[in-house]
């Protein structure tokens, strides 16, 4: 049985999976080219969203590391897709992370176009969006916010401010989420 969760984007282009208005927030600073982020994405899809999606807001923040050649264009593409179709924007993040080993800097645009075509989206608009300074500024704002919070590694998940950095288990972050739910009187 597939669970359906709310996905929303605020006026600041923040992608939120789960209960968008929850007082318990997990801010996820992620790099779409990061292998540890791909592991966390699988954990999010397989364990955290099914368990906590109706109680907790999982808010995505882009933190493309300079060492990853196509991470910034991927973050910009994800931001563009959020303006078009929220469910497909989530699917893009999921599939990009699952496909990391097959994506190269020189093939990212072709991969993006292929994703768009397979999902009924206009690939020419998605490719043009890679040059959109407004989308670039949104990604940069997330990155700067992360740096200001002391973020240096991805993924970093902040559970109501408490950090879980780079490699952590579902059990570890679940304890943090459970504590935050209890603090907020949420069963």
N, C-alpha and C positions, 0 to 999 in steps of 0.2 A: 504494500500500500504506500503510495507516494504522498508525502506531506506537502501541503501548499503553505508557503509563508509569505507574508507581506514583504514587498520590496518597494522602497521609496527613495526619492531623491529630493533633498531640500533645495531651496533657492541657491545654495552655495555648491550645488552639484556633489553632494555627499551620497554615495550609494549605501543604503542600509538594508541588510537582510534580517529577517526576524521581526520582532515587535518594535517598530520604528519609534514609538513614543515611550518606550520603557525607560525607567530611571536607571536601570542597569545597562551600561553600555560597554561594549568591547570594541575599542578602537584598534583597527588592524592596519599597521603600517607595513605595506607589502610591495614587493618588486616582482613583476610578472615574469621575470627571467630567473628568479632565485629558486634553486632546487629545494631549499628548506621551506620556502613559501608554498611550493607545490605540495609538499608533505602536509603543511598546515591546512591548505585548501581542501585536501582530501579528508583531513580530520574534521574540518568545519562541515563538509557535506555529509560525511558518514556518521559522525558522532554528535557534534555540538549543535548543529541546527535541528536535527531530529529531537534532541533532548531539551533544548532551550529556546528554540525558535519562537515559541508562543509567549515567552516571558522576557527575552533579552534582545537588545538591539546590537547587531554586529555591523559596525560602520567601517567601510573601507577607506583607507587613505593611501595615496600613491607615494611611494618612497623609492623611486628608481635609482639604483646605485650606479655610480659613474663607471664601475668596472664591467657593467653589463651593457653591451653595445646596442641592443634593441629594446631595452627595458623602458626607456623614455618614450619612444614612439608607440610602444604597446600601451603605456599608461594614457597617452593622448588619445589613441584609438578607443580605449575603454571609456574615456570621458565622452568622446563623441557618441559612442553607442548608447550611453546613458541618456542622451537627449533624444534618441530615436525609439528605443525599446528596452525597458529595464530588464525584462527577463533575458533578452538576448545579450545584454551587457554583462549579466552574471554568467551566462553561458560562455561568452567570450573569455572572461577571466578564467573560468574553469578549464576550457579547452586550450587556452594559451599555456596555462601551467602544465597541463597533461602533455602538451606537445613540445615542451621546451627543447628536448634533445634534437628534434628535427628542424627547429627554426634557427636560421643563421642570419646575421645582420643583412646580408645581401638578398636573403629570401623572405624577410619579414613582410614587405609590401605584398608579395605574391601570396603569402600565407593569409594575410589580412583580407585580400581580395577573395581568396578561396573561401574563407570563413563567411564573408558577407554573402557571396553567391549561394553557398549551401544553406544559408539561413534567411533567404529572401530579402536581403538588404542591398542597397545600392553601393557597390564597391567603389565607384568613382567618387562618391561623396565621402566615403570613409577615408579613402586615400588622400583626397583634398584636405580633409580635416587635420591630417598630420601636420599641416602648415599653419593651422589656425592659432594665432597668438593668444586668443582668449583661453583656449583649451590648454595650451602650454603654460599659461599663467596659473591656471587652476592646479595643474600638476606641481608646478614650482611652489605654489603656496602650501600645498600639503607637505612637500619636502622640507620647506623652511620651518613649518610648524613642527615637524618631526625633529629637526635639528635643535630647535628651541626647547624641546622636551627631553633632549639628550639621546634621542634615537640614533644609533649608529649601525645597527644590524637588522636584517629582515629574516623572518617576520618578527615584529615586536607587536604583541597584543597587550593593550592596557585594559584591564578589567577594573572599571571605575577608578582608574589611575594606577593600579598595581601592575607592574610590568612582568610579562612573560616574554623572554627574549630568545630568539633564534631556534633553539631546539628544546622543546618541552613536550610532555605527554598530555594526552586528553585528560588523564586523571588529575594531573597537576592544575591545568587551567580550569577543570571542572570544580575543583575545590575552591578556587578563587571566585568563580561564578556563583557557586552555592553560597559562599560567605556574603557576596554582594547582594544576592537575592534575600538572604536572611536579614541583613542590615536594613534593607528596604521593605521588610515585612511582606515579601512575596513568597508564596508557597509553591 
